[in-house]
Amino acid sequence: MAAVDNAAATLRKPPPVETREVTGSGYVLAPHVVSVFAKYEGRITAIEVEVGQRVQAGQILVTLDDAATRFALEQAQVDRVTADLLLEARKIELEQANSTFRRSEALAARQSISRQDLENASTARNSAANALAQARQNVVKADLGVRIAQERVDGLVVKAPIAGTITTLAAHVGDMVLARLDSVLENQKLLSITDTTTLVIDADVAETNIGSLSPGLTGEAVLDGISDRPFAIEVLRIAPVASLEKGTVTLRLSLRDPPDGIRPNMAARIRIAQRAGDTSR
């Protein structure tokens, strides 16, 4: 009887599950790389960073100087002072015009002056009020001029737009650099900052594996330069087109606990295991 039960158990035992392993190779990438350009034209007077240095957002990277920009700020500040002085003068003029008009009203009430003299005093008061309003507008305009000129001077100090690591540095003290628009057209960047805290791997796998791949699948990667420290990966997305030349499709993979020393552009080998025929994902 026992032999029969053992035979039945053997029949009910499920067959071993066949697994399928997808392998490929690629490189470590830093998806967040920022090229830093000078906002305004100027000559480089100081470089505060070096390649490989970690910087924080807002940290000073490069300092420029431009005499015309600084002179423009000084001129704008002088114009602001002049506008303030003119405003104070217009206030005094209006007070005098108001005083004259009130005196004229009193005299007109006693018929000591003509109607025309009263109208002249009223016109002078209105003109003084308009001049005061214009002076106030001139102060606002001069203040705006100072802010614009100050912004250009502040723009001569180039700061880090993001936190990261300096990966390229093309700036040299004494170099004359163009304003941002012209710098971009001439590809005259000062430096590059790379966020090395969010590295990924782009790996190519044979396009014949596309049917068994989907975002969310996990696997393992190993770096050629640190081959004794494999680490977990996960498929973030699959490229929408395959390579005609190589017959491959590219996977973007996130990294879990990668080894110390990992760097962008390091070569990596990956493998993703999946049950054959599994389409549940």
ABEGO torsion letter per residue (X at the ends): XAAAAAAAAAAABBBBBBBBBBBBBBBBBBABBBBBBBABBEBBABBABBBGBBBBBGBBABBBBBAAAAAAAAAAAAAAAAAAAAAAAAAAAAAAAAAAAAAAAAAAAAGABBAAAAAAAAAAAAAAAAAAAAAAAAAAAAAAAAAAAAAAAAAABBBBABBEBBABBABBBGBBBBBAAAAAAAGBBABBBBBAABBBBBBBBBAAAAAABBBGBBBBBBBAABAABBBBBBBABBBABBBAAAGBBBBBBBBBGBBBGBBBGBBBBBBBBBBBGBAAX
